[in-house]
Each structure stands twice: as C-alpha cells, then as structure tokens.
Amino acid sequence: MKLRYLTLALLLPLLSGCLGSSHMQQVRWDLERQQEGGSYRKIVGVHAGPALLGLARWIVSWTDDEDAWDAKRIMQHFHRAYVRVYEFRGRPNQAALRMPKALRDLQQEGWETALSVRDEDSNVWMLYKERHGSVRDLYMVVADAEDLVMIRAKGNFNDLVEEAIATQNPTFRPRRKH
C-alpha cells in the first residue's frame, strides 16, 4: 500500500506539469526585479505532452485560418512543452530588461542563443541545446509591456532554430540535410 502512495506521489508532478516550472519561475522573478515598477501575475501554466499536442494539431487542422496552419506546422516539431503566460501589472520598462540570469546560467551549461531581440516594445530570447547532432531542447522567452510568455520544449527543432538564426543573420547558411 505504501508503495502505491509513493508511486502516486512521484507521478503527480509529471502529470501536473510541475517539473520544469521552477526554472521558469526564476526567469519570471529576475525579469520582475528588473522591472522595479510592477509584477507578473500568472494567467496560464500548461504542460503539454504528446497526446495534448496531437489533439491541438488535430483541432487546428479543421480550421481554414492561414495562421492556424502555420501554428500546426510549428507544433509538428514539439514532443513536449511547458508553457507559462503572465500578465504584467505596473509600469513596464522594456528598455532596461536584459537576459535573465537563469538563461545566462543555461548558456554556461551548453545552451546556445539562436535569437536575441531587444527593441522599445519587447524582448525575445530563444536558446537551444543540441543532443546527438540535433536540436532537441528549446527555450523561448518573450517579454513585452503587457505579457511574459515562456516556452520550454523538447522535440526536433533543427528547422525552427535555423529559421530563427536566419532572421537575425541573413548570411547564415543552414546545415545540409542528409
């Protein structure tokens, strides 16, 4: 009986999407400290596995909207994703934001920056990590005056990362596909 409760206790965080969210919490807190004039309020926190992502792709396939088709194309690369969306309350200062320490720490652990965009309205950071010659981990943070959106995902992201790098560096040449 005790083994059953122990197993359930170990599986609950996996089923609820709690794993992976602590790092996102660190990113949120760092950006909040940098803002000094406000705070983030959580709107959405989702952990999507293969079944939920498959259902989302199926639902999107029933629409005629061109943006939805783009979303479906992008979702094909995802196997698992943690998504957090926060609403910013206060006076934003986007120009003062810099890459959160938690993301810089990932760079120390071998993650690469595919995209880093900073303008007067928003900040975007996209990091990735390669495993076995393939981009398998992706972390994206978008902070603007109203929202903070974070996605940490596992999948096969070679094409997505190459597209992101090419938007920032027009001379970038993607790897040859075998």
C-alpha positions as CSV (number, residue, x, y, z in Angstrom):
1,M,0.0,0.0,0.0
2,K,2.8,2.4,0.9
3,L,4.5,1.7,-2.5
4,R,1.3,2.7,-4.3
5,Y,1.2,6.1,-2.5
6,L,4.9,6.7,-3.1
7,T,4.5,5.9,-6.8
8,L,1.5,8.3,-7.0
9,A,3.4,11.0,-5.2
10,L,6.3,10.7,-7.7
11,L,4.0,10.6,-10.7
12,L,1.8,13.6,-9.7
13,P,4.4,16.3,-10.6
14,L,4.9,14.7,-14.0
15,L,1.2,14.7,-14.7
16,S,0.5,18.2,-13.4
17,G,3.4,19.8,-15.3
18,C,5.2,21.0,-12.2
19,L,8.6,19.7,-13.4
20,G,10.3,22.4,-15.4
21,S,8.3,25.2,-14.0
22,S,10.8,26.1,-11.2
23,H,13.3,27.4,-13.8
24,M,10.6,29.5,-15.4
25,Q,9.8,30.9,-12.0
26,Q,13.4,32.0,-11.7
27,V,13.2,33.8,-15.1
28,R,10.0,35.5,-14.1
29,W,11.4,36.7,-10.7
30,D,14.6,38.1,-12.4
31,L,12.5,40.0,-15.0
32,E,10.2,41.2,-12.3
33,R,13.2,42.5,-10.3
34,Q,14.5,44.3,-13.4
35,Q,11.1,46.0,-14.0
36,E,11.1,47.6,-10.5
37,G,7.7,49.1,-11.2
38,G,5.4,46.1,-11.3
39,S,4.8,42.4,-11.1
40,Y,3.8,39.5,-13.2
41,R,0.5,37.6,-12.5
42,K,0.2,34.1,-13.8
43,I,-2.5,33.6,-16.4
44,V,-1.7,30.2,-17.9
45,G,0.5,27.3,-16.9
46,V,0.4,24.2,-19.1
47,H,2.4,21.1,-19.6
48,A,1.6,19.5,-22.9
49,G,2.7,16.0,-23.7
50,P,2.4,14.1,-27.0
51,A,-1.3,13.4,-26.5
52,L,-2.3,17.0,-25.8
53,L,-0.1,18.3,-28.7
54,G,-1.6,15.7,-31.0
55,L,-5.1,16.9,-30.1
56,A,-4.1,20.5,-30.6
57,R,-2.8,19.7,-34.1
58,W,-5.9,17.8,-34.9
59,I,-8.2,20.7,-33.8
60,V,-6.1,23.2,-35.8
61,S,-6.3,21.0,-38.9
62,W,-10.1,21.7,-39.0
63,T,-9.7,25.4,-39.5
64,D,-9.1,27.4,-42.7
65,D,-7.1,30.1,-41.0
66,E,-3.6,30.6,-42.5
67,D,-2.1,31.4,-39.1
68,A,-3.5,28.2,-37.7
69,W,-1.8,26.2,-40.4
70,D,1.5,27.9,-39.5
71,A,0.9,27.0,-35.9
72,K,0.2,23.4,-36.9
73,R,3.4,23.3,-38.9
74,I,5.4,24.6,-35.9
75,M,3.7,22.2,-33.5
76,Q,4.8,19.2,-35.6
77,H,8.3,19.8,-34.1
78,F,7.2,19.6,-30.5
79,H,7.1,16.4,-28.4
80,R,6.6,18.0,-25.0
81,A,6.2,21.6,-23.9
82,Y,5.9,23.7,-20.7
83,V,4.1,27.0,-21.3
84,R,3.7,29.9,-18.9
85,V,1.9,33.1,-19.6
86,Y,2.0,36.1,-17.2
87,E,0.3,39.4,-17.3
88,F,2.4,42.4,-16.3
89,R,0.9,44.8,-13.8
90,G,2.6,48.1,-13.3
91,R,4.7,50.5,-15.3
92,P,6.9,48.5,-17.8
93,N,10.4,49.4,-18.6
94,Q,11.3,47.2,-21.6
95,A,14.4,49.1,-22.5
96,A,16.0,48.2,-19.1
97,L,15.5,44.4,-19.4
98,R,18.5,42.2,-20.0
99,M,18.7,38.5,-20.4
100,P,17.6,36.8,-17.1
101,K,20.3,35.2,-15.1
102,A,18.6,31.8,-15.3
103,L,19.0,31.9,-19.1
104,R,22.6,33.0,-18.8
105,D,23.2,30.1,-16.5
106,L,21.8,27.8,-19.2
107,Q,24.4,29.2,-21.6
108,Q,27.1,28.1,-19.1
109,E,25.6,24.6,-19.3
110,G,26.0,24.4,-23.1
111,W,22.8,26.1,-24.4
112,E,23.3,28.3,-27.4
113,T,21.4,31.6,-28.2
114,A,19.6,31.3,-31.5
115,L,17.8,34.7,-31.2
116,S,18.1,37.7,-29.0
117,V,15.9,40.7,-30.0
118,R,15.6,43.9,-28.0
119,D,13.5,46.8,-29.1
120,E,11.5,49.5,-27.4
121,D,8.4,47.3,-27.2
122,S,9.6,43.8,-26.4
123,N,12.5,41.5,-25.6
124,V,12.8,38.0,-27.1
125,W,15.4,35.3,-26.2
126,M,15.5,31.9,-27.9
127,L,18.0,29.3,-26.6
128,Y,18.6,25.8,-27.8
129,K,20.6,22.8,-26.9
130,E,21.9,20.1,-29.2
131,R,22.0,16.4,-28.4
132,H,23.2,13.7,-30.7
133,G,23.8,16.3,-33.5
134,S,20.2,17.5,-33.4
135,V,18.5,20.5,-31.7
136,R,16.3,18.7,-29.1
137,D,15.7,21.3,-26.4
138,L,14.3,24.8,-26.9
139,Y,13.6,27.7,-24.5
140,M,11.9,30.8,-25.6
141,V,11.1,33.9,-23.6
142,V,9.0,36.9,-24.9
143,A,8.5,39.9,-22.6
144,D,6.6,43.0,-23.7
145,A,4.8,45.8,-21.9
146,E,1.7,43.6,-21.2
147,D,2.8,40.0,-21.1
148,L,5.6,37.5,-20.4
149,V,5.4,34.2,-22.4
150,M,7.8,31.3,-21.8
151,I,8.0,28.0,-23.6
152,R,10.4,25.3,-22.7
153,A,10.1,22.4,-25.1
154,K,11.6,19.1,-26.2
155,G,11.3,17.9,-29.8
156,N,13.2,18.1,-33.0
157,F,13.8,21.8,-33.7
158,N,16.6,21.9,-36.3
159,D,14.4,23.7,-38.8
160,L,12.9,26.1,-36.3
161,V,16.3,27.2,-34.9
162,E,17.7,27.6,-38.4
163,E,14.8,29.9,-39.3
164,A,15.3,32.0,-36.2
165,I,19.0,32.3,-36.7
166,A,18.4,33.3,-40.4
167,T,16.0,36.1,-39.4
168,Q,18.7,37.6,-37.3
169,N,21.7,36.8,-39.6
170,P,20.9,37.0,-43.3
171,T,24.3,35.4,-44.2
172,F,23.5,32.3,-42.2
173,R,23.6,29.1,-44.2
174,P,21.6,26.1,-42.8
175,R,23.2,22.7,-42.4
176,R,22.8,20.3,-45.3
177,K,20.2,17.7,-44.7
178,H,21.2,14.1,-45.2
